[in-house]
Amino acid sequence: MVVALAAWIFGEFFQRGRKHKTIAAIVTLILLAGGYAFALEKELDWRTAMPETTGSLKESADGIDWQRWSPEAVAAARAAGRPVLVISRRTGA
């Protein structure tokens, strides 16, 4: 929604030729930077490496019981008729 609001402000002031383009540009940049900081840096926490574990990767009691990828695990899940979702997450720098 933040990106949509920033795009709307940009379109209103730049494409329609309204006054106060500088203020609109500043507000647009603040919205985009704030949205990035909130969504990607705070909420997703995508820069933190996933800890190396050997057991279950379940994050909560009612969450999904994630498993580490291996060709054997994929073959066993497919043979059992279960869906297989492979998500790549970088664990090191």
Rosetta blueprint (number, residue, H / E / L):
1 M L
2 V H
3 V H
4 A H
5 L H
6 A H
7 A H
8 W H
9 I H
10 F H
11 G H
12 E H
13 F H
14 F H
15 Q H
16 R L
17 G L
18 R L
19 K L
20 H L
21 K H
22 T H
23 I H
24 A H
25 A H
26 I H
27 V H
28 T H
29 L H
30 I H
31 L H
32 L H
33 A H
34 G H
35 G H
36 Y H
37 A H
38 F H
39 A H
40 L H
41 E H
42 K H
43 E H
44 L L
45 D L
46 W L
47 R L
48 T L
49 A L
50 M L
51 P L
52 E L
53 T L
54 T L
55 G L
56 S L
57 L L
58 K L
59 E L
60 S L
61 A L
62 D L
63 G L
64 I L
65 D L
66 W L
67 Q L
68 R L
69 W L
70 S L
71 P H
72 E H
73 A H
74 V H
75 A H
76 A H
77 A H
78 R H
79 A H
80 A L
81 G L
82 R L
83 P L
84 V L
85 L L
86 V L
87 I L
88 S L
89 R L
90 R L
91 T L
92 G L
93 A L
